[in-house]
Amino acid sequence: MRRSLLGRVWPGATAVVLFIGLVFPVYWMFATAFKQNKDVISEVPVWFPTSPTFEHFAKAMNADGFWTLVGNSFTVTVLAVLFSLVIGVSASFAIARMRFKGRKSTILVMMMAQMAPWEVMVIAIYLVVRDADMLNSLVPLTAFYTIMVLPFTILTLRGFIAAVPKELEESAMVDGCTRRQAFVKVVFPLLAPGLMSTSLFGFITAWNEFPLVLILSKDPSAQTLPVWLTGFRTTFGDDWGATMAASSLFAVPILVVFLILQRRAVGGLTSGAVKG
């Protein structure tokens, strides 16, 4: 009985310890953003904001160029996610449903691209963008962010499409649908979980990307929030409350997108599978 009890307790205890270790830094960041300055620099840790204030958030949002960089980050991130989904859905359908020469090699290349460390190619990317006279532009950032998340998108959606029975498409085509209509009306609604997961991955990857924008965009007005956030010493000095407020603002979009997609990830699991 002792061994059985221990076998039930230790996994839960380990999960609790890991959860606290992972969540506590996030909590401390948000809590510090709401603390008064005296509580932030207090030698005795203040675990909860005694008198919450939005002063630090106001200071962060009123910093020079903050809203411009917010717009840049949202622009390149949303466009990268949309382009990767459009290309990924078409490519994954071709790989999952069609048999063509070089199909296995294509899948292998996608896997290798997914595992490749993009940081080692920064110099080559910089030379390409420089020769194209597109430095300090959002266009190359959007293009390369799309390429970065595309292998994962294709490989993930390929698995979802392969799991959809071909008989559903064939039944739709027997009823008069074309191949495209069968895909749009039958297969596509069943891809909702895959679309949600790949969108979330793409958003987090593009939103957090740092080395590429640091190299390609020297003009502050063409940079994104990760680069701006690393300069908190220059912007805020030793104002840790404002620094934590800026970090919280940077993290909020990811949390919001995660909550939205998490709730809707199963929305299309069976939609479209039943005729009529």
Phi, psi and omega in degrees: 000322180296317178296320179295318179295318179296322179294333178274332187276316189295325176297319179293319179295320178297318179297320180295316180297316179295320180298314179296316181297326181276325185275329186301314178301323179293316177299316182296324178297310181293320181296317180296326180296335182261357184278155170290157181302321181295328178283329181294317184263008180295139178291330176269122182304133175257107189285329181232140177298116181286321178228085185305140179224149177256013182299319181293321178295319178298320180294320180292316183288337178269003178294151182301127174077005185299310185289330175297317180289327175299315178298319178298315182297314180294322182297306183292326182289310182295317179296319179298318179295315181296313180296319180294325178291316181298311180291319184295321179297315180294314182293318181293325177294318179297318182290322184281327188254334186253149178249117182217162181292131181088011182296312180295323178295324178297317179296319179297318179296320178299317179296319179294321178295325179293325182274347185291134176283114184293337183298328182287347181258008183299318182296315179297318178297319179299317180296320179296313181293321179296316179294333177274001180056047181235023175293153181060038178229150179278346183295308179296327177298314179298317182296313183286328174296321177298316179295326182294320184265352185295316180302315178298319180298314182294314182295321180290311181293330176301318178296321179293318180293320180296334180281346179279123182300137178297335182299331178295316177294317182296321178296320179294321179289328174296325179281002174113000179281148171281174179298319179293317179296321178297321179292313184293318187271337186246306186282314186303316178299334180280352181269005184307312179301319178293320179296321179294314183293318179291325177296318179296315178299315180296320180296313181296318181297311182289323182293323184269352187298134185237309187301320186293314181292330178295324182277320188273341186232098176272337178285122182304328181287348180252009181267179180239177187298323180303319179293318179298322184292329180290343179265028184297332178296320179287321185281314188247353183065232179261021179279087183290334176296315177293324178296315178292327176294318177296319178296322179294317178298324178292326183277336186301312180303322179295317179296319180295313179299319179298314181296319181294311183289328179296322181287329185257004186297331183259006188300322184254023186298319180243359181296130178092351182278341181254126181290137174085000000 
